[in-house]
């Protein structure tokens, strides 16, 4: 199970940090992807973090503004995004990644981030 | 990179079969997943490695992948199957999603 932090409302130019806490499996055996969904739009993969090594891979469009981290002491992964604009208003999902099966499963419940002045 | 193209919508009558297509260059060389997203819910994995169903997914759901097209087939479609469906594949270490298909059962 993946449980995400709550709704965030931010002003343009601010930063946001979303958390995703895992339970029911060995956290350090997996990586975690972050996927966002703008209102009425499809799914967009943002990047990945390894819970074991902390290694990351980011989609090119987020490389300069996003940092993903993992904390094995709390079984939590984080996604921080800086310099927010209204275009970043979306639901942000974390999902456990199984590289051997090439799947994203399960998914967190999503965190709504609204950027508005 | 890889672009995955899906029809924006598919309509089917209850009890009929729905086919949702996902097109991409040489897609058969990739393992394709399918995710179901009901309104107001997070996506849920319903098919992986082209044709494997996770535990709990009904046998009515099946998948194929050949040439440039992957297909999700839903037999005996029910109103509970109304949702958005997304195909997904990996390009090196990056996940690529199709644009999604809204399935309407009416």
Interface residues (C-beta under 8 A of the other chain):
Chain A: X33 X35 X42 X43 X44 X45 X48 X57 X59 X93 X95 X101 X102 X103 X104 X105 X106 X107 X108 X109 X110
Chain B: X31 X33 X35 X37 X42 X43 X44 X45 X48 X49 X54 X84 X86 X88 X90 X93 X94 X95 X96 X97 X98 X99 X100
